[in-house]
Amino acid sequence: MYMTHKCHAVGCDCNIPPKHLMCPTHWEMVPKILQQAIWRYYRPGQEIDKCPSAKYLEIMEKAIVAVAQSTVV
């Protein structure tokens, strides 16, 4: 069953697959090292059981902040 999930970038309402953190546009703005860390700490099924690791949540927050800072004009 496909769940509705929105991009985690501030102000973005794009629908994306639940296992993804952001839409493609915003994901490209995440520094490569954080992209790699997100996938390193992603556990298949965490989007279903809603139990990501503390490390995943830490990296996720850094990615969200990085995108928000890169879009400030």
N, C-alpha and C positions, 0 to 999 in steps of 0.2 A: 504494500500500500504506500503510495507516494504522499508524503506530508508536505504541506506548504511551508516554505522557508524563505526568508528574505536575506538579501545581502547584508552583512554586518557593517559595511561602511556607513558612516554617519550620513543620514539623509537619503540613502539609496533605498528604493522600494522594489528593486528587481527581484523577481522570483527565481530561485536557484535550487539545484538539488540539495537536499538536506546535509549531505556529507561535505558540501563545499562551504567555505567561510565567506567568500565574496563572489560577486559577479565577475566575469572575465575582465571588464574594464578596470575595476578596482583591484582585482588580484594582480594585474600587471604593475600596479603602483606599489605593491608590497615589496620591500627589498628582498632580493633573492635568498639571502641567508635566513630571513624569517619565513619565506615560503618553504624552504627546506626543513626548517624546524617544525613548522605546522604539520607537514606530512610525517616527519619523524615521530611526533608525539600523538598523531591521530591514531585512534584505535577503531578498527571497523566495528560498526554497531553503536558507537557512542552517541550518534545522532538519534538512535532509536531508544536507548535506555537512559539517555540524558545524564550520563555519568562520565564526562571527560576527565582526564587527569588534571591535577593542579598545574602541572607543567604545561599542558596544552592550553589551559585557560590563561596562564601567564603570557605565553607566546602569542596567543590570539589577541590579547589586549594590546601588546606591543605592535602587532600588525595593524590593528584598528587605529591606533594613535599615529602610526607612521603614515597611513593613508590620509588621515584627517590633517596632519601637518603639511603634507605635500599638496593639498588642495587649497590651503589658505593663500589668499591673494593679497 
